[in-house]
């Protein structure tokens, strides 16, 4: 499970409505990614990651280890792969940039 981001109420209030929605979706596990949509029955399609095509698409996979997002991940975590606990040390604004850079939720 992805760790809670390093943020205060003040940092959250600085986010746009769409950024806040993305952060909440990712960290509560209710992001509209293929794996989650498949589990809750809103998609009967393939739950495989639309970016790398190797694993089930989950928020954790996309943020921490999807090969296609390694460049965006490096910009946030300064490493190509991340552990779920690494998200607790990242700034919430940087995580928003990662989510946006990947086009993960297409909310921007």
N, C-alpha and C positions, 0 to 999 in steps of 0.2 A: 504494500500500500504506500502511496506517495505521502511523504511527511508534510505537515502544515508549513506554509511558507513563512518566511521571516517578515512579518508585517505588523504594523500597529493600526489602530483604527484610523489614525490620521493618514497613513499611507493608502489605506483602502478608500478613504473619502476622496483622494486625489485621482482615482481611476475613473475612467468613463463608465457609463452604465454597461456597455458591451464588454469592457475589460473585466469589470467586477463579475458579470455573468459568466464569463469564461473561467475565471479563477474559481468561483464557487462550483461550477460544473466539474472542473478537473479534480478539485480536492474533495468533493463529496462522492465522487465516483459515478455521477450522473451525467457525464458528458455524452453527447450524441455521437459516439464513436461506434464503429461497426460491431465490435464485440458486445458492447452494452445493448445496443439496439437489437441484436440477435437474441440475447438472453431474455430481454423483456418482451420479445415477440413482435416488435415493430419492424423487423426486417427478416425476411426468409432467405435473404441472399447470403453471400459468403462473408463470414466474420473476419477474414484474413485482412491484415493491414493493407490499406490502399496505397501506402507509400513504398514499403519494402516488399510486401507480398510473402513474408516468411513466417510471421507469427500472427496470433489473434490480435486484432487492433484494440488496444486498451489505452487509456490515458497514460498509464505507467510505461507501457512499451514505447509509445510515441515520444514521451518526454525523456525517458532514461536510456533506451538502447536502440531505437529504430535507426538503421544505418543512414537513411535518407536525411534525417534531421541532425546528423552529427555536426555539421557546420554551425547551425543555429545553436545547438547544445554547447558547442565549444565557446561561443560568444558569451554564454551565461555562466557555465560551470568551469570553463578553462580546461576542459577535457572532453574527449570524444564520446565516452560513455559515462553515465552517471548512475549512482545508486539512488533508490527512492529517498533515503535519508538526506541526500545532497540538496533536495528541494527546500529543506528547512534552513539552509544557510543562504539561499538565493533571495534576492530582493523580489518582491511581488511584481514590481514594474518590469524586471528582467524576465520573469516567467511569462508575463503578458507578451513581451516581445518575442519570446520563444514560441508561444502558442500562435501568435500572429504570423511570425516568419514561416512557420510550418503550414499555415492555412488550416490548422487542425479543426477549428470549429466554424470557420467561415462566418464569424460574427462581426468582423470589422468592415 
